[in-house]
């Protein structure tokens, strides 16, 4: 495929192979032509949502709740550089895609427990976990690349996170010396969900078979290790920011076939689609309906997939 057909014009059907998979596919394509909104998570470790909204309004920043009856997630209108706001430097807000903000509440970590974030940088989800835990217990924020530790540490420090340590293992080889009540595996992926034509980003790397095979193998190894790190009664959240069933449902199916794992329902009052039960002749099983797919024409944010897994 030529670069002209993958550079984001309406004539370039980057995701055409998903037409039969994504509901209201033409609306999906239209959503990709719009720039993504700016979402802000209020960091309740340092500030109250109402106070933050008032403070931002005084600066001329118009915000509204991103979700009904939830003041922690805000959509900012016309805000080009949230990282320049005093509220950002004070650690009162953290710019984070709305769908990314949903991962920690679904995993629902309890206070005074041990939690592992296997692929932690740049720290948005890690700090959100700490926020939900009230800075109690222990979070291990694992990030393989040492070059990303500084950004991760900066995020945690700015947001006042006190219960987290940083490690640098390969996620798929994280030591099995202890178990965790919750494990978050927001794995490396092809990143299709982040693609918007308006941002002049390169098209997703889905055209490379070698890349796909390599990334799927890594995802399979990570999800197995993540499950093996769970204590009895623990929960694992597997997530990607891509639409590809090979990286999503197929990887979860691999876990269910290899381990005594079970899918749990995802309790969110957010517009989403159930996971696929089959794709291109491959059967994943009816239980995969318990997984969740988030599309930008349903929730105006990054495309996302998540599966909540329990260990008996």
N, C-alpha and C positions, 0 to 999 in steps of 0.2 A: 504494500500500500504506500502510495507516495506521501511525502510530507504534507502536500497541499490538502490531502483528504483526511489528515489526522490533526490539523492544526486548530480545530475548534470552530470552523465555519459551519453553517447549517447544512451545507452540502456534504460535510464529512461525518458520516454516521459512525462515530467512534464506538458507540455502544449498540449498534444495530443487532448484534447477535443476542442481545437481551430483550428484544422487542416482545417476544412471547412470554417472558419471565416477569417483567416489571409492569404492574397494572397502570393503565392510563399512560402508556409509554410516550405519547406526544406531549403530554403535560410534563413528564419527566424531562424531555429534551428542552422544553421551554424554560423549566426551572434552571437548567444548566447555563442558560444565556444571561441569567441575572447574577450580579455579584452577591456573595453570601453576606448575611447580616452580621453585625458585630454583637456577640453575646458576651455578657459579663457575669461571672459568678461572684456573689458577695461572700467574702471570707468571714464567716461568723466567729472565727477564732479571735478576730480583731475588731469587728464592727457589726452593727445591726443593720439589716436590710433597709429599714425605713430611714435611718440616718444617712445611709449611703445615697439613697434616692434623692433625699433633700439636698445633700451636698452637691451631687452631680447637677441637679436642676439649677442651683445657684451659679454653676459654671456654664450654664447654657446647654447642658447635655440632656436631651430628652430621652427618658427611659420608660419602659413599661415591662411588666412581668412577661417572661417568655412562655411560661406555663400558667394555666389557670390555678389560682389559689396558691401560688408559690412565688414568694418575693425574693428568693435567693438567686434565681436566674433572671437576668435582665437583658432586654434587647435595647441597644442604644441606637438612636437614629442619627445618621449623619456624622458619626464619630470615626474619624480617619485614623487617629493615633491614640488609642487608649493607654499605651505605655508611657505617654507624656503627662498623664493626669497625676496630680498629687495623691489621689486615692490609690493609684497603682503603686507608687513608691511607698506609701504608708502600709501597703499590704491589705487594704480594704477590699480591693477587687482583683480578679484575675481573668483576663480575656481567655475564653475557652469556648469552643464550639458546643452548642447545646446538646447535640447527641453524645459528645464526649462527656458532658456533665452527667449523663444518665447512668454511666457505668458504676460509679461508686454507690449511689442509692440502691441500685439493683443488687449489688453484692452485699450491701447492708452490714458492714462490720460492726461488731459490738464493742463496747468499751472494755478496756483492760484485757484484750485478747491479742494474739499474734497474727499479723497480716503480712503477706508477701506480694509485692508488685514486681513481677518478673522483668518487665521491660519499661522502666520507670521514666526515663527522660522524655520530655523536659520537666515533668513533675506536676502537671495539672491534676491528673487523677490521683497521684500519691498524696498531694496536699488536700485534696477533697476527702480522701479516706481519713486523713488525720482530723479534718474538720468534723466529720461525722462521728469520730471516736472521741472527740473532745480532748485531743492531745494525750489520751491515755494509752496504756498498752504499749505495743511495739509494732512498728512498720519497718520492714526491710525493703528498701528501694534499690532494686538491682538494675544496673545498667552496664552493659559490656564495655562500651567505648569510654575510655578515660577522658577523652576530649569533651564528652557530654556531661561529665560529673560536675564541672563548674557551673554550667547553666542549671542543672538539677539542684545543686546545693544553693544557688542563688534564689531559685524559686521557693524552696523550702524555708530559707532564712527570711526572705521578704514577707512571707505569709505567716511567719511565727510558728512554724511546725517544730515541735520539740521531741516528738516520740519516734523519730525516724533515723535509721542509719543507712548509709549507702554502701553497696557492694558492687563488684565488677566481674561477675561470672557470666559465662555463656548461659543464657536462659535454659537451654536444653540440657545443660550439665550442672545446674545448680545443685550444691551438695544436699544429700538426703539426711543430714545429721539431725534435723528436727522437723516437726510438722507444724502446719499453720491452720488456723480456723478458717481463714479466707485467703484465696490466691487470685490475683488479677493477672491475666495473661492477655494484654493488648498487644498482639504479636506484630512483627514486621509483615508487611503485605504489599500488594501492588498499588495501593493508594488510590484506586479509582474513585472512591467517594469524595476525595478532595478536589476533584477536577471540575472547574468551571471555565467555560469558554472566555469569559470576560477577564480572566486573570492572566491570560497569555502564558499559561503553564504548558510544558510539554504534555502531549497526550499520554494516557496511561501506558504502561509498559506491557500490556497484555499481548502484544504481537510476538513477543519472544517466547518460544516454547521452552528454551533452556532456562530462562528466568523463572517462568511459571513452575517448572518442575523443581527447581532449586528452592524456591520460596515455600512451596507446598511441603516439601520434605522437612524443611526447618520448622514449619508450623506444626506438623505432625509430631516431631520430636519434642517441641515445647509443650504441647497440650498433654502429652503423656507424662512429662516430668512435672508439670503443674499439678496434675491429678495425684501423682505419687507423693507430692509434698503436702497433701491435705491430711488433716487428722480425721478421725471418724466423726461423722456428722458435719464435716466442713463443706464449704462451697467454693466452687471455682467459676469465675467469669471469664469466658473466652470471647475476645472481641477483635474485629478488624474494621478498617475504614475502606472496605472494598465491596463490590457487588458479586464477585465471581463465586459461584457455588463450589468450585474446586477448593477455594481457600476458606470457605465457610461451612456449609452443611456437610461436605465431603470429609473435612477434617474432623468435625464433631462425630460423624458416623464412624470414622476410624477409631476415635477414642472409645465409643460405645462398644465396638467390636473387640477392642484389645483389653478393656478394663471393666470391672464391675461398677460402672458409672450409670447414673440416671439423670435425665433432663428434668429440670424444675421449671414451673411456670414463671414467667416474668411479669411482675405486677407493676405496670406503669399505665397511667392515664395519659398516654401519648399516642398519637396516630401512627400506626406501624402496620407492617404486613407480617404474617406468620412465615416461618422458614419454609423452604421448599421440601417436598417429600420425594421429588424425583427431578432429574435434569438430564436431558440428552441421553436417555436410555439407562441412566444410573438411578437406582432406587435407594433413597436415604432412610425411608421409614416414616410412618405417620407421626411418631414422637417428635420428629424434627419441626413439627408445627409449633412446638413450644419455644423455639428460638425466635428471634425478632430481627426484622429487616427495616431499616429506616431510609426512606428516600427523600430527596430534597423537595419534591413537589407535595409531599405529605408533611414533613417537618423541615422548614427552611434552614437547613444546616448541612453539615458534612454527612454524606452517606455512610451508614454504619450497620454492622451486624453484631449481634451478641447472643451468646448461649450461656445459660446458667446451669451448672452441673453440680450434683450432690454426690457425696460419698457416704455410703451406709456405714 
